[in-house]
């Protein structure tokens, strides 16, 4: 099973001013259980916009996906943003 959950290609306007040599990136989140152990994992892909199949893919077990979610929540709080639900 493979299922896409969400993705977002950055536009040039998404890159903060003052970041030199920034490249528009794309991220995608999916779930998959196409592994030898058939355990489902969260799949995070980050790649340069318009250069598909050239990115980095992380296959996260549930505990690591939760750790990443908590880190993103904490980062949002640190910058004064509501982390949402």
Phi, psi and omega in degrees: 000133172225133181215126177285138179255309181196157175204160179205116171273128178292144170262163179303325179293342179283343183277127183298145177298144178091357177270108182284144175057030178286146179239135177296130183243163177232142174236152178215142176240135179216173171236149181206148171232025181276057181235164179302326181270357178058018178278135179288144179222158172270133182247121179248125179241134176231127181208161178292136178302138179072013175230058182298154182068016178239014186264189178255136182237129178244128178257105188260127171291159184309319181297321179286327176296319177295320179298318177296317178300317180294320179296318177294319177300313181296322179295319177298316178299320182299327180264012175082018180259149174289123182287351180076192183274000000 
